[in-house]
Amino acid sequence: MKAAIYTEYGAADTVRIAEIPTPAPGPKQVLIRVRASSVTTADWRLRASAFPGILWLPGRLMTGLLRPRNSVLGMEMAGEVVAVGHAVTRFTPGQRVFGFAGGGAHAEFLVLDEDATILPTPDDLSDAEAAALPFGALCALVFLRDVANVAPGQRVLILGGSGGVGVYAIQVAKALGANVTASASAGNSGLMRDLGADVVLDYRVDDPASAGPYDLVFDTVGATNWARIRTVLRKTGLFLPLNFGARELWHMLRAKLAGGPRIVLHVNADRADDLRVILGMIADGLLRPVIDRRFPLERIAQAHVYVEGRHRKGAVIVDVTPAAQVPAAA
């Protein structure tokens, strides 16, 4: 099967298309023909070994100290089941599915455990739309609902509102009843309002304090830090950075000792139940997939370049196996 692989850490051109063996499902696993995947921030950070600060060494120990342990990236996917292990009960061949792969989805076929974060794809979602959801939408849901406990009437600032997490954070915060301010470039102001933002700030010229104070600042792109943002938070407010390192750990400890606004650092797990909540929000008209660009698998290195530029508007989709191409599973 075709796959986008990288065998060393580096720039986007380290990713290349190669033929690798097609995996076979175990007793409790499913073999999925991947129709669509995406390139996420996590993908380019793994490829470039761009782990922040003190997380570099733990990151390399996790992914491979000298070279990548797993050569195929791809965190989210949509496709169809082509084979199942003899003990599988939840899925059947021919069934459309989507979900969180955790890696390996930049290939024509992917094996996942039956109890992984995958669900049947609703008929009214295309494969590209389904593949645009798991990474960003799940992150936004967990951080805002579970970590920040966003409540109706709260004032929430989303930094990086047009990014892969930001476009969903706006929608989720609005669905939770918040008054939402989104910060993005001026060219994305229309998209921010379409997604539900009450106030839109141009990050190049507008002071976040102009629309504050806030109960929550959710920084989805590493746009600010505690020293700059604490003055726009209420005394009971929360700063929630998606990206963090030693500096944020130190600031979190200092904030706890000082009282007043808090910092919380969190890494979310991916659960099928949360993905069901996302589907429920879509069915209720509270959330929609947001796709910026689409690239064929053969141009995936260009997708990496685009995502690493940090100016995308939603998901960047990779069309792995278009419907017109149906390679054999064996």
C-alpha positions in Angstrom: 0.0 0.0 0.0 1.0 3.6 -0.4 1.9 5.6 2.6 3.5 9.0 3.5 6.5 8.1 5.6 9.4 9.9 7.4 12.5 8.1 8.6 14.3 11.1 10.1 13.3 14.3 11.8 13.4 17.4 9.8 11.7 19.7 7.3 8.5 18.9 5.4 10.5 17.3 2.5 11.5 14.5 4.8 8.0 13.1 4.2 7.9 11.0 1.1 5.5 8.5 -0.5 6.5 4.8 -0.3 5.1 1.3 -0.7 4.9 -0.5 2.6 3.2 -3.7 3.6 -0.6 -3.6 4.2 -1.4 -4.4 7.8 -3.6 -7.3 8.8 -6.2 -7.0 11.7 -5.8 -9.0 14.8 -8.8 -10.8 16.5 -10.2 -7.6 18.0 -9.0 -5.2 15.3 -10.5 -3.6 12.2 -8.7 -2.9 8.9 -9.8 0.5 7.5 -9.3 1.8 4.0 -8.5 5.5 4.7 -10.3 7.8 2.4 -9.4 11.1 4.1 -7.0 12.2 6.9 -5.5 15.5 7.8 -2.2 17.2 8.7 -2.5 18.6 12.2 -0.2 20.7 14.4 0.8 17.5 16.2 1.9 15.9 12.8 4.3 18.7 11.9 5.6 18.9 15.5 6.3 15.1 15.5 7.9 15.3 12.0 10.1 18.2 12.9 10.7 17.1 16.5 9.5 20.5 17.5 8.7 19.8 21.1 8.7 23.0 23.3 11.3 23.6 26.0 11.7 20.9 28.6 9.4 18.6 26.7 11.9 18.0 23.9 13.7 15.1 25.6 10.4 13.4 26.8 9.0 13.9 23.3 12.0 12.3 21.7 12.0 9.4 24.2 8.3 8.8 23.3 8.6 9.1 19.5 12.2 7.8 19.0 15.4 9.2 20.4 17.5 9.1 17.2 14.9 8.5 14.5 11.1 8.1 14.4 9.9 4.9 15.9 6.6 5.0 13.8 7.2 6.2 10.3 3.6 7.0 9.3 1.9 10.0 10.8 -1.8 10.9 10.7 -3.9 11.6 13.8 -7.4 11.6 12.4 -9.1 9.7 9.6 -12.3 8.7 7.8 -12.8 5.7 5.6 -14.5 2.3 5.4 -14.0 -1.0 7.1 -12.6 -3.6 4.7 -11.9 -6.5 7.1 -12.4 -7.3 10.8 -10.8 -9.8 13.2 -12.9 -12.8 14.2 -13.7 -11.4 17.6 -14.9 -8.0 16.4 -18.6 -7.3 17.2 -18.9 -3.5 16.8 -18.0 -3.1 13.1 -18.6 -4.9 9.8 -16.9 -4.8 6.4 -18.3 -2.0 4.2 -19.2 0.3 7.1 -18.1 3.9 6.9 -16.1 5.0 10.0 -14.2 8.0 11.3 -12.2 8.9 14.4 -8.9 9.4 16.1 -6.1 7.2 14.8 -3.3 8.5 17.0 -0.9 7.9 14.1 -0.7 5.8 10.9 -3.6 7.5 9.0 -1.4 8.9 6.2 -1.6 5.5 4.5 -4.1 3.7 2.3 -4.9 1.2 5.1 -4.9 1.4 8.8 -5.5 -1.1 11.6 -7.1 0.0 14.8 -8.5 -1.8 17.9 -12.2 -2.2 17.9 -12.5 -0.1 21.0 -10.4 2.8 19.7 -11.9 6.3 19.3 -13.8 5.4 16.1 -17.5 5.6 15.3 -19.8 5.0 12.3 -19.8 8.0 10.0 -23.2 9.7 9.7 -24.6 9.7 6.2 -24.7 13.5 6.0 -21.0 13.8 6.6 -18.5 13.4 3.8 -15.2 11.6 4.5 -13.4 14.9 4.4 -15.8 16.5 6.8 -15.6 13.6 9.2 -11.8 13.6 9.1 -11.8 17.3 9.9 -13.4 16.7 13.3 -11.6 14.4 15.8 -8.4 16.3 16.6 -9.6 19.9 16.9 -13.2 19.3 17.9 -12.4 16.8 20.7 -9.7 19.1 22.0 -12.0 22.1 22.1 -14.8 20.1 23.8 -12.7 18.6 26.5 -10.7 21.8 27.3 -13.8 24.1 27.4 -16.4 21.7 28.9 -14.3 19.6 31.3 -11.2 21.7 32.2 -12.6 25.2 32.1 -16.2 24.3 33.0 -17.5 27.1 30.7 -20.9 28.2 31.9 -23.6 30.4 30.3 -22.9 34.1 30.4 -19.2 33.7 30.9 -16.9 35.9 28.8 -14.4 33.7 26.8 -11.5 34.8 24.7 -10.2 32.4 22.1 -6.7 33.2 20.8 -6.0 31.6 17.4 -9.7 31.5 16.5 -9.1 30.5 12.9 -6.7 27.5 13.7 -7.4 23.8 13.8 -8.6 23.9 17.4 -9.8 27.5 17.4 -12.6 27.1 14.8 -14.1 24.5 17.1 -13.4 26.3 20.3 -15.5 29.2 19.1 -18.4 26.9 18.3 -18.2 24.8 21.5 -17.9 27.9 23.8 -20.9 29.4 22.1 -22.9 26.2 22.4 -22.0 26.2 26.2 -23.6 29.6 26.4 -20.5 31.8 26.6 -20.0 35.3 25.2 -17.2 34.6 22.8 -14.4 36.9 21.7 -12.1 35.5 19.0 -8.7 36.8 18.0 -7.5 36.1 14.5 -6.2 38.0 11.4 -8.4 40.6 9.9 -8.9 38.5 6.9 -10.6 35.8 9.0 -13.1 38.1 10.8 -16.0 36.9 8.6 -15.3 33.3 9.4 -15.1 34.0 13.1 -18.5 35.7 13.0 -20.0 32.9 11.0 -18.8 30.4 13.6 -20.5 32.4 16.3 -18.0 34.9 17.7 -19.7 37.9 19.4 -16.6 40.0 19.1 -13.7 39.6 16.7 -10.2 41.1 17.3 -7.4 41.5 14.8 -4.5 40.0 16.7 -2.1 42.4 14.8 -3.6 45.6 16.1 -6.3 45.0 18.7 -5.6 44.9 22.5 -7.3 41.9 24.0 -8.1 44.0 27.0 -10.4 46.1 24.8 -13.1 43.5 25.1 -12.3 42.1 28.6 -12.2 41.3 31.4 -12.6 37.6 30.7 -13.6 34.5 32.7 -11.4 32.4 30.4 -8.6 32.9 27.9 -8.0 29.8 25.8 -4.8 30.2 23.9 -4.9 27.6 21.1 -1.7 28.6 19.3 0.8 29.9 21.9 0.0 33.5 21.1 0.5 35.0 24.6 1.8 34.2 28.1 0.8 34.6 31.7 2.6 38.0 32.2 0.7 39.6 29.3 -2.7 38.0 29.8 -3.3 37.9 33.5 -4.3 41.6 33.5 -7.3 40.9 31.3 -8.7 38.1 33.5 -11.2 38.5 36.3 -9.9 37.6 39.7 -11.7 34.3 39.4 -10.5 33.9 35.8 -8.6 31.1 34.1 -5.8 31.1 31.5 -5.8 27.8 29.6 -2.8 27.4 27.2 -2.9 24.5 24.7 0.9 24.6 24.3 3.1 24.8 27.4 6.6 24.3 28.7 8.7 25.0 31.8 7.7 28.7 31.8 4.0 27.9 32.1 4.7 25.3 34.8 6.5 28.0 36.8 3.7 30.5 36.2 1.1 28.0 37.3 2.8 27.5 40.6 3.3 31.2 41.2 -0.4 31.9 40.4 -1.5 29.3 42.9 0.6 30.9 45.6 -0.5 34.4 44.7 -4.3 33.8 44.5 -6.5 35.4 41.9 -6.5 34.3 38.3 -5.3 30.8 37.7 -3.4 28.8 35.0 -4.4 25.2 34.3 -2.2 22.9 32.1 -3.9 19.9 30.6 -3.4 17.2 28.0 -6.7 15.6 26.9 -7.4 12.0 26.2 -9.5 11.0 23.2 -12.8 9.1 24.0 -15.5 7.7 21.7 -18.1 9.1 24.1 -16.8 12.7 23.5 -16.9 12.1 19.8 -20.5 11.1 20.1 -21.1 14.4 21.8 -19.5 16.2 18.8 -21.9 14.3 16.5 -24.8 15.3 18.6 -23.8 19.0 18.4 -23.6 18.7 14.6 -27.0 17.1 14.5 -28.4 20.0 16.6 -26.8 22.6 14.4 -24.4 23.8 17.0 -21.2 22.8 15.3 -19.9 22.2 11.8 -16.7 20.9 10.3 -14.3 23.6 9.0 -12.0 22.7 6.1 -9.4 25.1 4.8 -7.6 23.2 2.0 -7.3 19.7 0.6 -4.2 18.0 -0.7 -3.8 14.6 -2.5 -1.6 12.1 -0.6 1.2 12.7 -3.2 1.4 16.4 -2.1 1.3 15.8 1.6 4.7 17.5 2.1 3.1 20.7 0.8 0.3 20.2 3.4 3.0 20.0 6.1 4.5 23.3 4.9 1.1 25.0 4.9 0.2 23.8 8.4 3.6 24.7 9.8 3.1 28.2 8.5 0.4 28.6 11.3 -2.1 30.5 9.1 -4.6 27.8 8.3 -8.4 28.2 8.7 -9.6 24.9 10.1 -8.5 21.5 9.0 -6.1 20.7 6.2 -7.3 17.5 4.6 -5.3 14.9 2.9 -7.3 12.8 0.3 -5.6 9.5 0.9 -7.7 7.1 -1.2 -10.3 9.0 -3.4 -13.4 7.0 -4.1 -12.4 6.5 -7.7 -9.3 4.7 -6.5 -9.9 1.4 -4.7 -6.7 -0.6 -4.2 -6.9 -4.2 -3.1 -6.6 -4.8 0.6 -4.1 -7.6 0.2 
